[in-house]
Amino acid sequence: MILKVIEERKKRYDELQRLLADPKVIANNTEYQACAKELAGLRALVEEYLNYRKMESDLKDLNKVLGEKGHDAEFIVLAEEEKHKLEEKSRRSASRLEELLLEKESGSDRDIIMEIRAGTGGLEASLFAADLLRMYSKYAAKKGWKVEPIDASTTEKGGYKEVIFSISGQGVYGDLRFESGTHRVQRVPETEASGRIHTSAATVCVLPEAEDVEIEIRPEDLRIDVFRAGGKGGQGVNRTDSAVRITHVPTNMVVTCQDERSQLKNKAKAMKVLRARLYDIRQREHEAKISQSRRAQVGTGDRSEKIRTYNFPDRRVTDHRIGLSVHNLEGILEGDLDEIIIALKEEDRKLRLQAAK
């Protein structure tokens, strides 16, 4: 039952309040900040839960009064009206509790690192990767989010072999968490003289940003190299060794950043990507251990999973996980993603609520 899950969150909330009053926790700034942040993240859920419990208690008392004899007709009418209002408020509160719980479970308030890589299709795949970057950038602009480039490997025709960037703002991960997977495009490439339709692909990876306290990275586990960033020449060329390559020795994971002129800024961005990738590995290991019912969600999040097809001849975009087709290809590529994202979130909400009961 979902209320049992929320009650557990309430117990944790009460425990955090006690911890924040503990002198030992107060003396440890890192632990104190972690507890304070966790408490703040639970506050809206707990407050709504207390509000819901009070309404349920009031309804119980009102039903008890209505069950008693001796009340005049006018009193009964007024009491029934009040009961109806309370029942409606209680239903709205229960729905809000479900939303808050699912938001908390999915970590929807996190910022993200997004990685787009050209897949099968050669030059056309790299151009499609550029289209996806533009689509997500446009969507972020509509939402008032901030997009920051981290690293990119470009092609001569303006496409991308790989592009990595961060998106920050309210509810970023909650909206974009289902974009991970393989995106296919079906269209006639500009270089195709015969007019044949080609199918190309690009993979999208959405990584929730991790806090320093969530992922511990030991300095001795890192190998850091600096080099001169590439450029197109002219006044903007970088003449200093500002680009940074970080290798995480235990996993042999390599992250490169050369977007900034400052070596320190590039190092900070590279560390942000590394931390997000390590956090993603930990989350995937956790997901693999829990039962299938607890893992209920839209799709698997597997990078190789074909999740969406962009069909240019029919001006159609199809999300294969929920069987949704939208005949608004141009609008979607301009960042009008709400229809698809809302449908994905609603389907995920249904699956998670079924799993929680």
C-alpha positions as CSV (number, residue, x, y, z in Angstrom):
1,M,0.0,0.0,0.0
2,I,1.3,3.4,-1.0
3,L,0.5,5.0,2.4
4,K,2.8,2.5,4.1
5,V,5.7,3.7,1.9
6,I,4.8,7.3,2.8
7,E,4.7,6.4,6.4
8,E,8.3,5.2,6.1
9,R,9.3,8.5,4.6
10,K,7.6,10.2,7.6
11,K,9.6,8.1,10.0
12,R,12.8,9.1,8.2
13,Y,11.7,12.8,8.3
14,D,11.3,12.6,12.1
15,E,14.7,10.9,12.4
16,L,16.4,13.6,10.3
17,Q,14.9,16.3,12.6
18,R,16.4,14.5,15.6
19,L,19.8,14.2,13.8
20,L,19.9,17.9,13.0
21,A,19.6,18.7,16.7
22,D,22.4,16.2,17.6
23,P,25.6,18.1,18.6
24,K,27.7,15.4,16.9
25,V,25.9,16.0,13.6
26,I,26.1,19.8,14.0
27,A,29.8,19.5,14.4
28,N,30.2,17.6,11.2
29,N,29.4,20.1,8.5
30,T,29.3,17.5,5.6
31,E,26.9,15.2,7.5
32,Y,24.8,18.2,8.7
33,Q,24.4,19.5,5.1
34,A,23.5,16.1,3.8
35,C,20.8,15.6,6.5
36,A,19.4,19.1,5.9
37,K,19.1,18.6,2.2
38,E,17.4,15.2,2.7
39,L,15.0,16.8,5.2
40,A,14.1,19.6,2.7
41,G,13.5,17.0,0.0
42,L,11.0,15.2,2.2
43,R,9.2,18.2,3.6
44,A,6.5,18.7,0.9
45,L,5.6,14.9,1.0
46,V,5.3,14.8,4.8
47,E,3.3,18.1,5.0
48,E,0.8,16.8,2.4
49,Y,0.7,13.4,4.2
50,L,-0.2,15.1,7.5
51,N,-2.8,17.2,5.7
52,Y,-4.3,14.0,4.2
53,R,-4.4,12.2,7.6
54,K,-6.2,15.2,9.2
55,M,-8.9,15.2,6.5
56,E,-9.3,11.4,6.9
57,S,-9.7,11.9,10.6
58,D,-12.2,14.7,10.1
59,L,-14.2,12.5,7.7
60,K,-14.2,9.7,10.3
61,D,-15.6,12.0,12.9
62,L,-18.2,13.4,10.6
63,N,-19.4,9.9,9.6
64,K,-19.7,9.1,13.2
65,V,-21.8,12.2,13.9
66,L,-24.0,11.4,10.8
67,G,-24.6,7.9,12.2
68,E,-26.1,9.3,15.4
69,K,-29.8,9.8,15.7
70,G,-31.7,12.9,16.7
71,H,-30.3,15.4,14.2
72,D,-32.7,17.7,12.3
73,A,-33.0,17.7,8.6
74,E,-31.1,21.0,8.1
75,F,-28.1,19.8,10.1
76,I,-27.9,16.6,8.1
77,V,-28.0,18.5,4.8
78,L,-25.1,20.8,6.0
79,A,-23.1,17.8,7.3
80,E,-23.6,15.9,4.1
81,E,-22.3,19.0,2.1
82,E,-19.3,19.2,4.4
83,K,-18.7,15.5,3.9
84,H,-18.8,15.8,0.2
85,K,-16.2,18.7,0.3
86,L,-13.9,16.8,2.6
87,E,-14.1,13.7,0.4
88,E,-13.1,15.7,-2.7
89,K,-10.2,17.4,-0.9
90,S,-9.1,14.0,0.4
91,R,-9.1,12.6,-3.2
92,R,-7.0,15.5,-4.4
93,S,-4.6,15.2,-1.5
94,A,-4.2,11.4,-2.2
95,S,-3.4,12.2,-5.9
96,R,-0.9,14.8,-4.9
97,L,0.7,12.3,-2.5
98,E,1.2,9.9,-5.3
99,E,2.8,12.6,-7.5
100,L,5.1,13.7,-4.7
101,L,6.2,10.2,-3.8
102,L,6.9,9.3,-7.4
103,E,8.9,12.5,-7.9
104,K,10.9,11.7,-4.8
105,E,11.5,8.1,-5.9
106,S,12.7,9.1,-9.4
107,G,14.9,12.0,-8.2
108,S,13.1,14.3,-10.7
109,D,14.6,17.4,-9.2
110,R,18.2,16.5,-10.2
111,D,20.1,18.3,-12.9
112,I,21.5,16.0,-15.7
113,I,24.5,15.3,-17.9
114,M,23.3,14.4,-21.4
115,E,25.5,12.5,-23.9
116,I,24.5,12.1,-27.6
117,R,26.5,9.8,-29.9
118,A,26.2,9.1,-33.6
119,G,25.4,5.4,-34.2
120,T,24.8,3.5,-37.4
121,G,24.6,5.6,-40.5
122,G,27.9,7.4,-40.9
123,L,27.6,11.1,-41.8
124,E,23.8,11.0,-41.7
125,A,24.0,9.7,-38.1
126,S,26.2,12.5,-37.0
127,L,23.9,15.1,-38.6
128,F,21.0,13.5,-36.7
129,A,23.0,13.7,-33.5
130,A,23.2,17.5,-34.2
131,D,19.4,17.6,-34.7
132,L,18.8,15.9,-31.3
133,L,21.2,18.4,-29.6
134,R,19.2,21.3,-31.2
135,M,15.9,19.6,-30.2
136,Y,16.9,19.2,-26.5
137,S,18.4,22.7,-26.4
138,K,15.2,24.2,-27.8
139,Y,13.1,22.2,-25.2
140,A,15.4,23.4,-22.4
141,A,15.0,27.0,-23.6
142,K,11.2,26.7,-23.5
143,K,11.4,25.4,-19.9
144,G,13.8,28.1,-18.8
145,W,16.6,25.6,-18.1
146,K,20.3,26.3,-18.5
147,V,22.4,24.3,-21.1
148,E,26.2,24.2,-20.8
149,P,28.5,22.4,-23.2
150,I,31.1,20.1,-21.8
151,D,32.8,18.3,-24.7
152,A,32.1,17.6,-28.4
153,S,33.6,15.7,-31.3
154,T,32.4,17.3,-34.6
155,T,32.4,16.3,-38.3
156,E,33.2,18.5,-41.3
157,K,29.5,18.8,-42.3
158,G,28.4,20.2,-38.9
159,G,27.4,16.9,-37.3
160,Y,28.6,15.3,-34.1
161,K,30.3,12.0,-33.5
162,E,29.7,12.8,-29.8
163,V,28.5,15.7,-27.8
164,I,28.2,16.0,-24.0
165,F,26.4,18.8,-22.1
166,S,24.7,19.6,-18.9
167,I,21.1,20.8,-18.3
168,S,20.1,22.4,-15.0
169,G,16.8,23.7,-13.8
170,Q,13.6,22.8,-12.0
171,G,12.5,19.2,-12.7
172,V,15.1,18.5,-15.5
173,Y,15.6,14.8,-14.7
174,G,11.9,14.3,-14.1
175,D,11.1,15.4,-17.7
176,L,14.1,14.0,-19.6
177,R,14.9,10.7,-17.8
178,F,13.1,8.6,-20.4
179,E,15.2,10.0,-23.3
180,S,17.9,7.4,-22.8
181,G,18.1,4.9,-25.6
182,T,18.5,4.6,-29.4
183,H,16.7,7.2,-31.5
184,R,16.3,6.3,-35.2
185,V,15.7,8.7,-38.1
186,Q,14.2,7.7,-41.5
187,R,14.8,10.3,-44.2
188,V,16.5,11.0,-47.5
189,P,20.0,12.2,-46.9
190,E,21.2,15.3,-48.7
191,T,24.0,13.3,-50.2
192,E,21.6,10.7,-51.6
193,A,21.1,11.4,-55.3
194,S,18.6,8.6,-56.0
195,G,16.2,9.8,-53.3
196,R,16.3,6.6,-51.3
197,I,15.2,6.7,-47.6
198,H,18.0,5.8,-45.2
199,T,17.7,4.7,-41.6
200,S,20.3,6.1,-39.2
201,A,20.6,6.2,-35.5
202,A,22.0,8.1,-32.5
203,T,22.1,7.1,-28.9
204,V,21.1,9.3,-26.0
205,C,22.3,8.9,-22.4
206,V,20.7,10.8,-19.6
207,L,22.7,10.8,-16.3
208,P,21.4,12.4,-13.2
209,E,24.0,14.6,-11.5
210,A,25.4,13.2,-8.3
211,E,26.3,15.1,-5.2
212,D,29.8,15.0,-3.8
213,V,28.5,13.2,-0.7
214,E,26.8,10.4,-2.8
215,I,29.9,9.3,-4.8
216,E,33.3,9.3,-3.1
217,I,36.1,9.6,-5.6
218,R,39.6,9.2,-4.1
219,P,42.3,11.4,-5.5
220,E,44.7,8.4,-5.8
221,D,42.2,6.7,-8.1
222,L,42.5,9.5,-10.7
223,R,45.0,10.2,-13.4
224,I,44.7,13.7,-14.8
225,D,46.3,14.8,-18.0
226,V,46.2,18.3,-19.6
227,F,46.7,19.2,-23.2
228,R,46.0,22.0,-25.7
229,A,42.4,22.2,-26.7
230,G,41.6,21.9,-30.4
231,G,40.2,24.9,-32.2
232,K,39.4,26.4,-35.6
233,G,42.3,28.9,-35.4
234,G,42.3,32.7,-35.5
235,Q,41.9,34.8,-32.4
236,G,39.8,32.2,-30.6
237,V,42.4,29.4,-30.7
238,N,43.5,28.2,-27.3
239,R,47.3,28.5,-26.9
240,T,47.5,27.1,-23.4
241,D,47.2,23.5,-22.1
242,S,43.7,24.1,-20.7
243,A,42.0,20.9,-21.9
244,V,41.6,18.1,-19.3
245,R,41.5,14.4,-19.5
246,I,40.6,12.5,-16.3
247,T,41.0,8.7,-16.1
248,H,39.3,6.9,-13.2
249,V,41.8,4.0,-12.7
250,P,39.5,1.5,-11.0
251,T,37.0,1.5,-13.8
252,N,39.3,2.7,-16.6
253,M,36.6,5.4,-17.3
254,V,37.9,8.4,-19.3
255,V,36.3,11.9,-19.3
256,T,37.6,14.8,-21.4
257,C,36.6,18.4,-21.3
258,Q,38.0,21.3,-23.4
259,D,35.1,23.6,-23.7
260,E,36.4,26.3,-21.2
261,R,39.6,28.3,-21.6
262,S,40.3,27.7,-17.9
263,Q,42.0,24.4,-16.9
264,L,40.2,24.5,-13.5
265,K,36.8,25.0,-15.1
266,N,37.4,22.1,-17.5
267,K,38.5,19.9,-14.6
268,A,35.4,20.8,-12.6
269,K,33.2,19.9,-15.6
270,A,35.0,16.7,-16.2
271,M,34.6,15.7,-12.6
272,K,30.9,16.4,-12.8
273,V,30.6,14.0,-15.7
274,L,32.7,11.3,-14.0
275,R,30.7,11.5,-10.8
276,A,27.4,11.2,-12.8
277,R,28.7,8.2,-14.7
278,L,29.8,6.4,-11.5
279,Y,26.5,7.3,-9.9
280,D,24.7,5.8,-12.9
281,I,26.7,2.6,-12.6
282,R,25.8,2.3,-8.9
283,Q,22.1,2.9,-9.6
284,R,22.1,0.3,-12.4
285,E,23.7,-2.3,-10.0
286,H,21.0,-1.5,-7.5
287,E,18.2,-1.8,-10.0
288,A,19.6,-5.2,-11.1
289,K,19.3,-6.5,-7.5
290,I,15.7,-5.5,-6.8
291,S,12.7,-7.4,-8.0
292,Q,11.1,-6.8,-11.4
293,S,8.0,-5.3,-9.8
294,R,10.0,-2.7,-7.9
295,R,11.8,-1.9,-11.2
296,A,8.5,-1.1,-13.0
297,Q,9.1,1.8,-15.4
298,V,8.7,2.9,-19.0
299,G,11.4,1.0,-20.9
300,T,14.6,-0.3,-19.5
301,G,16.9,2.7,-19.9
302,D,19.3,0.5,-21.8
303,R,21.3,2.6,-24.3
304,S,20.8,-0.1,-27.0
305,E,17.0,-0.1,-26.6
306,K,15.2,1.4,-29.7
307,I,12.9,3.9,-28.1
308,R,11.8,6.4,-30.8
309,T,11.7,6.8,-34.6
310,Y,11.6,10.1,-36.4
311,N,10.0,9.4,-39.8
312,F,10.5,12.4,-42.2
313,P,8.4,11.1,-45.2
314,D,5.3,10.7,-43.0
315,R,6.2,13.7,-40.7
316,R,5.7,11.2,-37.8
317,V,7.5,10.6,-34.5
318,T,6.7,7.2,-32.8
319,D,7.7,6.3,-29.3
320,H,7.9,2.5,-29.3
321,R,7.7,2.0,-25.6
322,I,4.2,3.3,-25.3
323,G,3.0,3.0,-28.9
324,L,2.5,6.7,-29.3
325,S,2.7,8.3,-32.7
326,V,2.6,12.1,-33.1
327,H,2.3,13.7,-36.6
328,N,4.2,16.8,-35.7
329,L,7.8,16.0,-36.7
330,E,8.8,19.6,-37.4
331,G,7.4,20.9,-34.1
332,I,9.1,18.1,-32.1
333,L,12.5,18.9,-33.6
334,E,11.9,22.5,-32.6
335,G,11.6,21.4,-29.0
336,D,7.8,20.8,-28.7
337,L,8.3,17.6,-26.7
338,D,5.6,18.0,-24.0
339,E,3.0,15.7,-25.6
340,I,5.5,12.8,-25.7
341,I,7.1,13.5,-22.3
342,I,3.7,13.9,-20.5
343,A,2.5,10.6,-22.0
344,L,5.7,8.8,-20.9
345,K,5.5,10.2,-17.4
346,E,1.8,9.2,-17.1
347,E,2.5,5.6,-18.2
348,D,5.5,5.4,-15.8
349,R,3.3,6.8,-13.0
350,K,0.7,4.0,-13.6
351,L,3.4,1.3,-13.6
352,R,5.1,2.6,-10.4
353,L,1.8,2.9,-8.5
354,Q,0.8,-0.6,-9.5
355,A,4.2,-1.8,-8.2
356,A,3.9,0.1,-4.9
357,K,0.5,-1.4,-4.0
